[in-house]
Amino acid sequence: MGRRGTETLVVVEAQLTPEGILWPVVAAELGLSTVFLTNDLQRYAKVHRFAEVFDRDDVSVMASDTNSAASIVDALRNISETREVRGVFTQCDYNLPLVAEAAREFGLPGLDPKAAALARNKLRTREACRAAGVPAPDFRHALSADEAVAFAEKVGFPCVVKPMTESASTDVALGRDAGQVARLFAGIAARREDRRGQPRPPGALIEEYCAGYEVSVETFTVDGQVSVLGVVDKSVSPHPYFAETAQVFPSLLPDRVTAELSDTAVAGLHAIGHDFGAAHTEVRMTARGPRLIEINARLAGEDIPELMDAALGLATRRQALAMHVGLRPDLTVTERRGAATRKINFPISGTLRRIDGLEAARDAPGVVEVLLSVGEGDRVEALVSNHETYGQVRAVASTAGEAQRLAEAAFNQISFLVDRP
């Protein structure tokens, strides 16, 4: 496992994105080696950058039941026999409460386990926000299709039907009538385990639909004080799904609007008792004002940290990780620029037969990354959640508006031919 005394970060699972598996690389920037705990390393094998991360000499992989806080603690004890464990960390929503519990038991820095558990379960988030008076959609935990339809008829169509403990908009959809709501409920209720093999709570969450645009509010909580780094403008796929298709940072909205959205996000964090580290909170602006949609008690996923870093001159991944090894984050803003991303996804499922324009996109002004994780001959799936994202085009400029236009112009250089099966 390495020489005695090696300063080590234990990373528990990861998000299934190229950026989501980069934590061992970030740990190395802090002078730490990494032990990666997983119950299935092969789930990451097809993620772009897998070899870049897991072939490193300072990364070890250890098999563990990562769906159990007790097993994570046992692994920490075993690792600490030969290494100095400085921290335990995850950005994977499914493991956040378990890692928070393990950190607390092992005496390592981390989020309050109660806050992690409240953020992890969308129903419990709703209940905490309701109790604290935070504006959010009306909701009902339905245990039958009849109950789901009855609440939908009360709150009005369309409404949102979702599982309570998934991430990346998995199985979240809009129900426009009673039949659709019943079918969506049945599909969610039939799945007893989530995407990581953990038990799903029974039933489904039925929510009032909040028409309006959506943002995410990016924060760090240090010494119990919440600092807002900024607001991300998000574009979401056409209904009935809610997958993200583009992001711009900082927001192009007026300051008074971003202030309202930020205040709602901070109120939500206080409602769940969020007391440590980064958070990524989704809020919608409706005709009746902001409505809190979801709290993610961790740094934003995909390449939103890269957008913030380019725009503000930060190193947000490093600062998030620093907190988990007992260091104080440096959130000093040194830049005032803009950055934007367009996601690569497909409206239909099938075989990718032809790709044109990648080099033209890479050569376009302002472009800093064109990432495509599939090639000709590969199978692609139609966009229904964030899991069906196959790459991105990212641009940086002097302002967010310019970055958005540059990302769009570069994205439009690319075309694909997909054969239906």
C-alpha positions as a printed NumPy array, in Angstrom:
array([[  0.   ,   0.   ,   0.   ],
       [  2.978,   2.37 ,   0.069],
       [  5.651,   3.483,   2.504],
       [  4.721,   4.172,   6.121],
       [  3.847,   7.781,   6.763],
       [  2.837,   8.65 ,   3.193],
       [  0.354,  11.528,   3.402],
       [ -2.776,  10.192,   1.745],
       [ -6.223,  11.249,   0.662],
       [ -8.871,   8.539,   0.526],
       [-11.322,   9.162,  -2.338],
       [-14.579,   7.19 ,  -2.191],
       [-16.073,   6.547,  -5.635],
       [-16.489,   9.349,  -8.208],
       [-18.837,  10.872, -10.725],
       [-18.926,   9.225, -14.153],
       [-17.486,  12.189, -16.03 ],
       [-13.97 ,  13.057, -17.243],
       [-13.778,  15.83 , -14.661],
       [-15.404,  13.729, -11.949],
       [-12.531,  11.239, -11.756],
       [ -9.757,  13.867, -11.564],
       [ -9.531,  14.018,  -7.76 ],
       [ -6.294,  11.99 ,  -7.479],
       [ -4.665,  14.48 ,  -9.843],
       [ -5.879,  17.342,  -7.658],
       [ -4.649,  15.536,  -4.538],
       [ -1.182,  15.311,  -6.084],
       [ -1.194,  19.111,  -6.451],
       [ -1.535,  19.215,  -2.653],
       [  1.356,  16.769,  -2.249],
       [ -0.889,  13.828,  -1.371],
       [ -1.084,  10.299,  -2.702],
       [ -4.518,   8.751,  -3.202],
       [ -6.239,   5.535,  -2.241],
       [ -9.372,   5.177,  -4.333],
       [-12.112,   3.137,  -2.632],
       [-14.623,   1.513,  -4.961],
       [-16.945,  -1.453,  -5.182],
       [-16.479,  -1.633,  -8.965],
       [-13.529,   0.035, -10.679],
       [-14.785,  -1.112, -14.089],
       [-17.706,   1.332, -13.973],
       [-15.118,   4.043, -14.685],
       [-13.18 ,   2.198, -17.381],
       [-14.925,   3.931, -20.295],
       [-14.688,   7.407, -18.786],
       [-12.345,   9.678, -20.728],
       [ -9.069,  10.208, -18.766],
       [ -9.414,   6.885, -16.889],
       [ -5.872,   5.771, -17.7  ],
       [ -4.494,   9.268, -17.05 ],
       [ -5.84 ,   9.053, -13.493],
       [ -5.569,   5.421, -12.47 ],
       [ -2.211,   4.589, -14.064],
       [ -0.465,   7.126, -11.848],
       [  2.201,   5.824,  -9.454],
       [  0.682,   7.802,  -6.579],
       [ -2.784,   6.237,  -6.952],
       [ -3.788,   2.923,  -5.39 ],
       [ -7.159,   1.24 ,  -5.774],
       [ -8.776,  -0.606,  -2.886],
       [-11.941,  -2.696,  -3.098],
       [-14.532,  -1.833,  -0.462],
       [-18.255,  -1.86 ,   0.199],
       [-18.617,   1.847,  -0.483],
       [-22.364,   1.669,   0.186],
       [-21.593,   1.217,   3.889],
       [-20.193,   3.869,   6.224],
       [-18.886,   1.141,   8.522],
       [-16.965,  -0.457,   5.659],
       [-15.477,   2.896,   4.703],
       [-14.336,   3.375,   8.315],
       [-12.793,  -0.113,   8.307],
       [-10.934,   0.758,   5.116],
       [ -9.668,   3.984,   6.691],
       [ -8.346,   1.989,   9.653],
       [ -6.552,  -0.455,   7.368],
       [ -5.038,   2.303,   5.268],
       [ -3.899,   4.222,   8.348],
       [ -1.713,   1.269,   9.387],
       [  0.764,   2.135,   6.625],
       [ -0.152,   5.698,   5.669],
       [ -1.014,   9.003,   7.252],
       [ -4.639,   9.539,   6.244],
       [ -5.161,  13.287,   5.899],
       [ -8.737,  13.171,   4.685],
       [-11.59 ,  11.223,   3.144],
       [-13.514,  12.735,   0.254],
       [-16.187,  12.144,  -2.351],
       [-17.986,  14.213,  -4.939],
       [-20.361,  11.349,  -5.71 ],
       [-23.862,  12.173,  -4.478],
       [-24.604,   8.546,  -3.66 ],
       [-21.72 ,   8.37 ,  -1.181],
       [-21.819,  11.85 ,   0.375],
       [-23.708,  10.932,   3.596],
       [-21.636,   7.788,   4.057],
       [-18.365,   9.664,   3.696],
       [-19.603,  12.404,   6.049],
       [-20.38 ,   9.721,   8.65 ],
       [-17.001,   8.053,   8.143],
       [-15.13 ,  11.358,   8.401],
       [-16.951,  12.235,  11.629],
       [-16.232,   8.813,  13.169],
       [-12.587,   8.884,  12.093],
       [-12.027,  12.448,  13.278],
       [-11.407,  13.913,   9.829],
       [-12.738,  17.201,   8.383],
       [-16.106,  17.004,   6.672],
       [-19.708,  18.059,   6.382],
       [-22.171,  17.445,   9.192],
       [-23.615,  13.984,   8.428],
       [-27.147,  15.257,   9.124],
       [-26.766,  17.987,   6.496],
       [-25.345,  15.483,   4.029],
       [-28.302,  13.16 ,   4.588],
       [-30.826,  15.986,   4.149],
       [-29.229,  17.11 ,   0.891],
       [-28.983,  13.565,  -0.405],
       [-32.723,  12.897,  -0.138],
       [-34.829,  15.342,  -2.165],
       [-37.896,  14.701,   0.002],
       [-35.984,  15.536,   3.174],
       [-34.589,  18.658,   1.512],
       [-38.139,  19.745,   0.675],
       [-39.309,  19.105,   4.243],
       [-36.409,  21.08 ,   5.739],
       [-36.976,  23.997,   3.372],
       [-40.704,  24.034,   4.088],
       [-40.043,  24.105,   7.834],
       [-37.592,  26.992,   7.396],
       [-39.825,  28.981,   5.039],
       [-37.504,  28.669,   2.043],
       [-39.505,  29.115,  -1.198],
       [-39.686,  25.807,  -3.072],
       [-42.199,  23.788,  -5.12 ],
       [-45.189,  22.24 ,  -3.414],
       [-44.639,  18.48 ,  -3.149],
       [-45.972,  15.121,  -2.052],
       [-44.285,  11.813,  -1.369],
       [-46.59 ,   9.412,  -3.185],
       [-46.607,   5.708,  -2.358],
       [-49.079,   4.707,  -5.058],
       [-49.999,   5.791,  -8.572],
       [-53.439,   6.892,  -7.339],
       [-51.837,   9.102,  -4.694],
       [-49.447,  10.526,  -7.293],
       [-52.282,  11.379,  -9.675],
       [-54.454,  12.833,  -6.916],
       [-51.715,  15.251,  -5.877],
       [-50.936,  16.118,  -9.498],
       [-54.584,  17.003, -10.042],
       [-54.496,  19.164,  -6.924],
       [-51.278,  21.023,  -7.74 ],
       [-52.039,  21.193, -11.46 ],
       [-50.603,  19.779, -14.661],
       [-47.9  ,  19.61 , -15.743],
       [-46.027,  18.419, -12.679],
       [-42.616,  16.89 , -12.026],
       [-42.165,  13.239, -11.081],
       [-38.794,  12.173,  -9.704],
       [-37.002,   9.637,  -7.519],
       [-35.69 ,  10.941,  -4.226],
       [-32.084,   9.769,  -4.195],
       [-30.765,   9.754,  -7.749],
       [-28.494,  12.338,  -9.347],
       [-27.832,  13.87 , -12.791],
       [-31.596,  14.196, -13.448],
       [-31.956,  10.406, -13.59 ],
       [-35.632,   9.432, -14.089],
       [-36.819,  13.034, -13.637],
       [-39.585,  13.927, -16.083],
       [-42.596,  16.149, -16.62 ],
       [-46.045,  14.585, -16.421],
       [-48.601,  16.469, -18.518],
       [-51.687,  14.443, -17.612],
       [-52.899,  11.752, -15.23 ],
       [-51.829,   8.896, -17.489],
       [-48.297,  10.209, -17.833],
       [-47.962,  10.8  , -14.108],
       [-49.138,   7.269, -13.364],
       [-46.677,   5.787, -15.872],
       [-43.779,   7.859, -14.575],
       [-44.616,   6.885, -10.998],
       [-44.748,   3.201, -11.945],
       [-41.364,   3.362, -13.658],
       [-39.729,   4.951, -10.632],
       [-41.434,   2.711,  -8.073],
       [-40.429,  -0.427,  -9.968],
       [-36.725,   0.272,  -9.47 ],
       [-35.78 ,  -0.781,  -5.955],
       [-32.109,   0.249,  -6.232],
       [-30.423,   3.394,  -7.509],
       [-27.628,   3.583, -10.07 ],
       [-25.039,   2.685,  -7.437],
       [-26.897,  -0.28 ,  -5.96 ],
       [-28.283,   1.462,  -2.886],
       [-31.936,   0.988,  -1.855],
       [-34.27 ,   3.61 ,  -3.243],
       [-36.921,   5.001,  -0.906],
       [-40.322,   3.618,  -1.899],
       [-42.64 ,   5.622,  -4.106],
       [-41.803,   8.856,  -5.886],
       [-41.72 ,  12.582,  -5.283],
       [-44.45 ,  14.549,  -7.076],
       [-43.765,  18.264,  -7.347],
       [-45.383,  21.436,  -8.55 ],
       [-43.797,  22.457, -11.843],
       [-41.965,  25.773, -11.563],
       [-41.934,  27.365, -14.989],
       [-38.952,  29.645, -15.457],
       [-35.23 ,  29.673, -16.086],
       [-32.78 ,  27.73 , -13.945],
       [-29.424,  28.618, -12.456],
       [-27.009,  27.062, -10.03 ],
       [-25.528,  29.   ,  -7.133],
       [-21.959,  27.975,  -6.309],
       [-20.856,  28.407,  -2.694],
       [-18.226,  27.5  ,  -0.128],
       [-19.059,  27.266,   3.563],
       [-16.014,  28.058,   5.72 ],
       [-16.221,  28.337,   9.516],
       [-19.996,  28.128,   9.143],
       [-20.142,  31.18 ,   6.862],
       [-21.479,  30.771,   3.321],
       [-19.573,  32.584,   0.557],
       [-21.238,  32.839,  -2.876],
       [-18.678,  32.451,  -5.659],
       [-21.248,  33.185,  -8.323],
       [-24.285,  32.103, -10.292],
       [-24.212,  29.808, -13.344],
       [-26.742,  30.304, -16.143],
       [-27.939,  26.847, -17.171],
       [-29.742,  25.736, -20.315],
       [-31.964,  22.69 , -19.919],
       [-33.164,  20.228, -22.552],
       [-36.705,  20.37 , -23.962],
       [-39.313,  18.7  , -21.794],
       [-40.252,  16.164, -20.625],
       [-36.626,  15.844, -19.425],
       [-34.344,  18.171, -17.495],
       [-30.822,  17.432, -18.732],
       [-28.31 ,  20.281, -18.867],
       [-27.203,  21.376, -22.323],
       [-25.148,  24.534, -21.699],
       [-23.678,  26.678, -18.931],
       [-22.388,  30.243, -18.7  ],
       [-20.407,  31.793, -15.832],
       [-20.821,  34.31 , -14.39 ],
       [-24.535,  34.763, -14.958],
       [-25.694,  37.293, -17.536],
       [-28.707,  38.159, -15.358],
       [-28.998,  41.529, -13.604],
       [-27.313,  41.807, -10.205],
       [-30.636,  42.237,  -8.392],
       [-31.851,  38.933,  -9.864],
       [-28.698,  36.963,  -9.055],
       [-28.885,  38.4  ,  -5.532],
       [-32.432,  37.016,  -5.118],
       [-31.399,  33.635,  -6.476],
       [-28.308,  33.544,  -4.262],
       [-30.279,  34.5  ,  -1.16 ],
       [-32.66 ,  31.603,  -1.797],
       [-29.786,  29.152,  -2.197],
       [-28.094,  30.354,   0.994],
       [-31.392,  30.083,   2.887],
       [-31.679,  26.491,   1.67 ],
       [-28.155,  25.693,   2.866],
       [-28.982,  27.125,   6.283],
       [-32.21 ,  25.093,   6.345],
       [-30.345,  21.79 ,   6.018],
       [-27.503,  22.837,   8.311],
       [-24.785,  22.885,   5.653],
       [-21.676,  23.796,   7.639],
       [-18.631,  22.801,   5.597],
       [-17.242,  22.844,   2.077],
       [-18.597,  23.456,  -1.373],
       [-22.241,  23.289,  -2.465],
       [-24.017,  23.429,  -5.815],
       [-27.618,  24.608,  -5.363],
       [-30.155,  24.747,  -8.189],
       [-32.768,  27.499,  -8.17 ],
       [-35.471,  28.507, -10.659],
       [-36.735,  32.027, -11.182],
       [-40.494,  31.937, -11.661],
       [-43.201,  34.566, -12.05 ],
       [-43.627,  34.348,  -8.27 ],
       [-39.926,  34.686,  -7.501],
       [-37.121,  32.175,  -6.835],
       [-37.886,  28.549,  -6.006],
       [-35.233,  26.223,  -4.618],
       [-35.028,  23.061,  -6.721],
       [-32.172,  21.016,  -5.321],
       [-29.179,  21.177,  -2.976],
       [-26.045,  19.234,  -3.838],
       [-23.709,  19.247,  -0.848],
       [-20.528,  19.161,  -2.927],
       [-18.664,  21.037,  -5.617],
       [-20.477,  21.359,  -8.931],
       [-20.054,  18.508, -11.378],
       [-18.905,  18.304, -14.993],
       [-16.758,  21.3  , -15.98 ],
       [-18.473,  24.048, -13.971],
       [-15.375,  24.299, -11.717],
       [-13.296,  24.947, -14.845],
       [-15.697,  27.736, -15.827],
       [-15.374,  29.326, -12.398],
       [-11.604,  28.972, -12.374],
       [-11.235,  30.6  , -15.799],
       [-13.581,  33.435, -14.886],
       [-12.357,  34.142, -11.357],
       [ -8.756,  32.934, -11.357],
       [ -9.507,  30.283,  -8.726],
       [ -8.591,  26.636,  -8.328],
       [-11.928,  25.457,  -6.961],
       [-11.226,  21.714,  -7.049],
       [ -8.003,  22.238,  -5.113],
       [ -9.716,  24.506,  -2.589],
       [-12.591,  22.048,  -2.062],
       [-10.118,  19.234,  -1.489],
       [ -7.929,  21.385,   0.759],
       [-10.796,  21.753,   3.228],
       [-11.116,  17.981,   3.51 ],
       [ -7.48 ,  17.655,   4.584],
       [ -7.701,  20.409,   7.185],
       [ -6.434,  23.355,   5.14 ],
       [ -8.117,  26.711,   4.718],
       [ -9.3  ,  27.369,   1.154],
       [ -8.017,  30.368,  -0.775],
       [-11.058,  31.893,  -2.491],
       [ -9.355,  35.123,  -3.517],
       [-10.688,  36.306,  -6.884],
       [ -7.844,  37.331,  -9.207],
       [ -9.662,  37.472, -12.585],
       [-12.892,  38.94 , -13.939],
       [-13.622,  37.083, -17.153],
       [-16.328,  34.863, -18.635],
       [-16.539,  31.197, -19.608],
       [-19.163,  29.012, -21.256],
       [-19.8  ,  25.398, -22.225],
       [-22.036,  23.719, -24.783],
       [-22.692,  20.031, -24.127],
       [-22.538,  17.399, -26.864],
       [-25.571,  15.112, -26.843],
       [-27.955,  13.479, -29.287],
       [-31.717,  13.691, -29.871],
       [-31.937,  10.044, -30.981],
       [-30.299,   6.76 , -30.005],
       [-28.278,   4.821, -32.53 ],
       [-24.828,   4.255, -33.989],
       [-22.577,   7.232, -34.584],
       [-21.552,   6.931, -38.247],
       [-19.84 ,  10.226, -39.015],
       [-18.298,  13.186, -37.219],
       [-17.363,  16.412, -39.003],
       [-15.93 ,  19.712, -37.834],
       [-14.057,  18.795, -34.657],
       [-10.827,  20.429, -35.762],
       [-12.685,  23.516, -36.951],
       [-14.266,  23.78 , -33.516],
       [-10.897,  23.367, -31.788],
       [ -9.414,  26.118, -33.961],
       [-12.287,  28.532, -33.313],
       [-11.547,  31.752, -31.369],
       [-11.711,  31.519, -27.601],
       [-12.037,  27.728, -27.472],
       [-10.04 ,  26.063, -24.699],
       [-11.481,  22.545, -24.932],
       [-13.378,  20.349, -27.363],
       [-13.947,  16.984, -25.707],
       [-15.724,  14.065, -27.369],
       [-15.812,  10.722, -25.573],
       [-17.264,   8.666, -28.461],
       [-16.124,   7.933, -31.975],
       [-17.477,   6.647, -35.257],
       [-19.049,   3.248, -34.772],
       [-19.96 ,   3.823, -31.131],
       [-23.458,   3.565, -29.711],
       [-25.025,   6.792, -28.41 ],
       [-28.228,   7.254, -26.438],
       [-30.837,   9.969, -26.752],
       [-30.652,  12.724, -24.161],
       [-32.905,  12.059, -21.162],
       [-30.514,  12.905, -18.287],
       [-27.009,  14.24 , -17.761],
       [-25.678,  10.706, -18.208],
       [-26.235,  10.99 , -21.982],
       [-23.666,  13.776, -22.358],
       [-20.785,  12.75 , -24.637],
       [-18.555,  15.793, -24.533],
       [-18.447,  19.551, -24.58 ],
       [-17.11 ,  22.693, -26.171],
       [-15.728,  25.247, -23.718],
       [-14.704,  28.838, -24.469],
       [-13.229,  31.675, -22.428],
       [-13.404,  35.409, -23.143],
       [-13.272,  38.802, -21.483],
       [-16.994,  38.637, -20.653],
       [-19.538,  35.875, -20.102],
       [-21.652,  37.043, -23.026],
       [-18.738,  36.845, -25.429],
       [-17.726,  33.433, -24.1  ],
       [-21.266,  32.18 , -24.657],
       [-21.27 ,  33.33 , -28.278],
       [-17.825,  31.851, -28.925],
       [-18.835,  28.486, -27.445],
       [-21.995,  28.44 , -29.569],
       [-20.083,  29.362, -32.736],
       [-17.534,  26.622, -32.164],
       [-20.205,  24.074, -31.225],
       [-22.024,  24.791, -34.478],
       [-18.938,  23.765, -36.453],
       [-19.541,  20.147, -35.427],
       [-22.027,  17.824, -37.085],
       [-22.907,  14.179, -36.519],
       [-24.631,  11.433, -38.457],
       [-26.427,   8.891, -36.274],
       [-28.085,   5.776, -37.686],
       [-31.148,   4.563, -35.864],
       [-30.962,   0.872, -34.932]])
